[in-house]
C-alpha cells in the first residue's frame, strides 16, 4: 500500500504546530496502525529527521494510551477498538490519512501526537476509590449479596480504560462519560455507597475545575468509545449528583 500521511507535528506545548505531509510505501494490510507509524519513524530516523512522537504501551486495547484522532474519528474508522487494534486493511491503497492528537483544553499537547491526560488521574484521585474498614471485623466482599444485574452493570462501567475518546469526540470536550463510568462502578455496589455523596460531588467538581465542557446528549462519546460505555451511566451520575446536592 502507498499512502500519504498528514501528521500533526508540534515540538512542545508552546509551539504552534502544523500538519506535515509524509509519503510512505510498502505497507501491508495486516499491519496495525501503530506498526505503520513505526515503519514511518524508522524511515525518518534513517534520514536523520525527528521521529513522530506517539503514545502507546500494551498494544492490546487495554491501557488506552495509543489514543489518536484518525481522519476525524477517535481511534479511527473501526468501532469498539483502540488505535493499537486498528489494522491497515481498513484503508485503501493511495489513501490520504489525517493523524492528529486528541484535542481538548484539558488534554494539552506534550509533543506531536502525545497529550497530557493527567486531568483524568486527578478526577480519579478526587473520589474514584472506596475506604475499607480493616479493624479486624472486615467482611469478605464475596459474602455481600449483590443482584447479578447490578454486578453486570458495575462491571460494564468498570471496563472504561480512560483513553479519552469520549472527550476528543465531544464537541464540548466533555468528560461526562468517563466520570460517570467511574462513579457508576461504585454507585451500583454496596461497597461504594458509604462515600457515594462525597464521591460524586468531588469528582464532578474536579472535572469542572480541569476545564472539561458540558454534556449535550449528542451521544458521539458512546459511539466512539472503544469499550462501549453506555450513556446510561451519565443519567445515573446525574441522579447521584442530584441526591448528593440535596444532602
C-alpha positions as CSV (number, residue, x, y, z in Angstrom):
1,X,0.0,0.0,0.0
2,X,1.1,3.5,-0.8
3,X,-0.2,6.2,1.5
4,X,0.0,9.9,2.1
5,X,0.1,10.7,5.8
6,X,-0.8,14.2,7.1
7,X,0.5,14.2,10.7
8,X,0.3,16.9,13.3
9,X,3.8,17.9,14.4
10,X,4.3,20.1,17.5
11,X,7.6,20.4,19.3
12,X,6.1,21.2,22.7
13,X,3.1,22.8,24.4
14,X,4.3,26.3,23.4
15,X,4.9,25.6,19.8
16,X,2.2,26.5,17.3
17,X,2.3,23.2,15.5
18,X,1.3,22.3,11.9
19,X,0.3,19.4,9.7
20,X,3.2,17.8,7.8
21,X,2.9,15.5,4.8
22,X,4.7,12.2,4.5
23,X,4.7,9.6,1.7
24,X,5.0,6.0,2.8
25,X,5.0,2.8,0.7
26,X,5.3,-0.9,1.3
27,X,2.6,-1.0,4.0
28,X,0.9,-4.4,4.4
29,X,-2.9,-4.6,5.0
30,X,-2.3,-6.8,8.1
31,X,-0.1,-4.3,9.8
32,X,-1.5,-2.5,12.8
33,X,-1.8,1.3,12.6
34,X,1.0,1.7,15.1
35,X,3.2,-0.7,13.2
36,X,2.7,1.6,10.2
37,X,3.8,4.6,12.3
38,X,6.9,2.5,13.4
39,X,7.8,2.0,9.7
40,X,7.5,5.7,9.1
41,X,9.6,6.5,12.1
42,X,12.3,4.1,11.0
43,X,12.5,5.9,7.7
44,X,12.6,9.3,9.4
45,X,15.4,8.3,11.7
46,X,17.4,6.8,8.9
47,X,17.2,10.2,7.1
48,X,18.3,12.0,10.3
49,X,14.8,13.5,10.9
50,X,12.9,13.7,14.2
51,X,10.6,10.7,14.7
52,X,6.9,11.3,15.2
53,X,6.1,11.1,19.0
54,X,3.0,9.0,19.8
55,X,1.9,7.3,23.0
56,X,1.5,3.6,23.4
57,X,2.1,0.7,25.8
58,X,0.2,-2.6,25.8
59,X,-0.9,-2.7,22.1
60,X,-3.7,-5.0,23.2
61,X,-6.5,-2.4,23.7
62,X,-6.2,-2.4,27.4
63,X,-4.3,0.7,28.5
64,X,-5.8,3.3,26.2
65,X,-2.6,5.2,25.8
66,X,-2.5,4.9,22.0
67,X,-5.3,7.4,21.5
68,X,-5.1,9.1,18.1
69,X,-7.6,11.1,16.1
70,X,-7.6,9.5,12.7
71,X,-9.5,11.0,9.7
72,X,-11.7,12.9,12.1
73,X,-12.5,9.9,14.4
74,X,-11.2,8.9,17.8
75,X,-9.2,5.7,17.3
76,X,-10.0,5.7,13.6
77,X,-12.7,4.3,11.3
78,X,-13.3,1.0,13.1
79,X,-15.6,0.6,16.2
80,X,-15.1,-1.0,19.6
81,X,-11.3,-0.9,19.3
82,X,-8.4,1.3,20.3
83,X,-5.8,2.7,17.8
84,X,-3.4,-0.1,18.5
85,X,-6.1,-2.6,17.4
86,X,-6.8,-0.8,14.1
87,X,-5.3,-2.5,11.1
88,X,-4.3,-1.0,7.8
89,X,-6.8,-3.2,5.9
90,X,-9.4,-0.5,6.9
91,X,-7.6,1.8,4.5
92,X,-7.1,1.6,0.7
93,X,-4.0,1.9,-1.5
94,X,-3.5,5.6,-2.3
95,X,-5.5,6.9,0.7
96,X,-4.6,10.1,2.5
97,X,-4.8,9.7,6.2
98,X,-5.0,12.6,8.7
99,X,-3.5,11.9,12.1
100,X,-3.9,14.3,15.0
101,X,-3.7,14.2,18.8
102,X,-6.8,14.3,20.9
103,X,-8.0,17.9,21.1
104,X,-9.2,19.3,24.4
105,X,-8.3,22.2,26.7
106,X,-7.8,19.6,29.5
107,X,-5.5,17.5,27.2
108,X,-2.6,19.8,26.4
109,X,-0.2,18.6,23.7
110,X,3.2,17.4,25.1
111,X,4.7,16.7,21.7
112,X,3.3,15.8,18.3
113,X,0.6,13.2,18.9
114,X,1.2,12.8,22.7
115,X,-1.2,14.7,25.1
116,X,-1.2,15.1,28.8
117,X,-4.2,13.2,30.3
118,X,-3.3,13.5,33.9
119,X,-6.5,15.5,34.4
120,X,-8.2,12.1,34.4
121,X,-5.9,11.0,37.2
122,X,-6.8,14.0,39.3
123,X,-10.5,13.3,38.8
124,X,-9.9,9.7,40.0
125,X,-8.0,11.0,43.0
126,X,-10.9,13.2,43.9
127,X,-13.2,10.3,44.5
128,X,-12.6,7.2,42.5
129,X,-11.9,4.9,45.4
130,X,-13.6,3.3,48.4
131,X,-12.5,3.2,52.1
132,X,-12.4,-0.2,53.7
133,X,-12.7,-0.9,57.5
134,X,-9.7,-3.0,58.4
135,X,-10.4,-3.0,62.2
136,X,-10.5,-6.8,62.3
137,X,-14.2,-7.1,61.7
138,X,-13.9,-6.8,58.0
139,X,-16.5,-8.7,55.9
140,X,-15.3,-10.5,52.8
141,X,-16.7,-8.7,49.8
142,X,-17.7,-12.1,48.3
143,X,-20.1,-12.6,51.3
144,X,-22.2,-9.5,50.4
145,X,-25.1,-10.5,48.2
146,X,-25.3,-8.3,45.0
147,X,-28.0,-8.7,42.4
148,X,-26.5,-10.1,39.2
149,X,-28.0,-7.2,37.1
150,X,-26.3,-4.6,39.3
151,X,-23.0,-6.5,39.3
152,X,-23.1,-6.8,35.5
153,X,-23.7,-3.0,35.1
154,X,-20.9,-2.2,37.6
155,X,-18.5,-4.4,35.6
156,X,-19.7,-2.8,32.3
157,X,-18.9,0.6,33.8
158,X,-15.5,-0.6,35.1
159,X,-14.4,-1.5,31.6
160,X,-13.6,2.1,30.9
161,X,-9.9,2.4,30.2
162,X,-9.7,6.2,30.5
163,X,-8.4,6.7,26.9
164,X,-10.2,10.0,26.4
165,X,-12.0,9.1,23.2
166,X,-15.2,10.5,24.7
167,X,-13.6,13.8,25.3
168,X,-11.9,14.0,21.9
169,X,-15.2,13.1,20.2
170,X,-17.5,15.5,22.1
171,X,-17.9,19.0,20.5
172,X,-17.7,20.4,24.0
173,X,-14.8,18.2,25.2
174,X,-17.0,16.8,27.9
175,X,-15.6,14.1,30.3
176,X,-19.1,13.1,31.5
177,X,-18.9,9.6,30.1
178,X,-15.5,8.9,31.7
179,X,-16.6,10.4,35.1
180,X,-20.0,8.7,35.1
181,X,-18.4,5.3,34.4
182,X,-16.1,5.8,37.4
183,X,-19.0,6.9,39.6
184,X,-21.3,4.1,38.4
185,X,-18.9,1.3,39.1
186,X,-19.1,2.2,42.8
187,X,-22.6,3.5,42.9
188,X,-24.0,0.1,41.8
189,X,-22.2,-1.8,44.6
190,X,-22.8,-1.7,48.4
191,X,-19.1,-1.2,49.0
192,X,-19.4,2.2,47.2
193,X,-22.4,3.5,48.9
194,X,-20.6,4.7,52.1
195,X,-18.8,7.5,50.3
196,X,-21.3,8.0,47.5
197,X,-22.3,11.6,48.4
198,X,-18.7,12.9,48.6
199,X,-17.5,10.9,45.6
200,X,-19.9,12.3,43.0
201,X,-19.7,15.8,44.3
202,X,-15.9,15.8,44.4
203,X,-15.4,14.1,41.1
204,X,-17.8,16.4,39.2
205,X,-16.2,19.5,40.9
206,X,-12.7,18.3,39.8
207,X,-14.0,17.6,36.3
208,X,-15.2,21.2,36.0
209,X,-12.0,22.5,37.5
210,X,-10.0,20.7,34.9
211,X,-11.8,22.6,32.1
212,X,-13.9,19.9,30.5
213,X,-17.1,21.1,28.8
214,X,-20.7,20.2,29.4
215,X,-22.6,17.2,28.0
216,X,-25.2,18.0,25.3
217,X,-26.5,14.4,24.9
218,X,-25.3,14.1,21.4
219,X,-24.2,10.5,22.0
220,X,-21.0,10.6,19.9
221,X,-19.0,9.6,23.0
222,X,-20.8,6.3,23.3
223,X,-20.4,5.6,19.6
224,X,-16.7,6.1,19.5
225,X,-15.9,4.6,23.0
226,X,-13.7,1.6,22.4
227,X,-15.3,-0.2,25.3
228,X,-18.9,0.7,24.6
229,X,-19.5,2.6,27.8
230,X,-23.3,3.4,27.9
231,X,-24.9,6.9,28.2
232,X,-27.0,5.3,30.9
233,X,-24.0,5.9,33.2
234,X,-24.3,9.7,32.6
235,X,-28.0,9.5,33.6
236,X,-27.0,7.6,36.8
237,X,-24.3,10.1,37.7
238,X,-26.8,12.9,37.3
239,X,-29.2,11.2,39.7
240,X,-26.4,10.6,42.1
241,X,-25.3,14.2,41.9
242,X,-28.9,15.5,42.4
243,X,-29.3,13.3,45.5
244,X,-25.9,14.3,46.9
245,X,-26.7,18.0,46.3
246,X,-29.8,17.8,48.5
247,X,-27.9,16.1,51.3
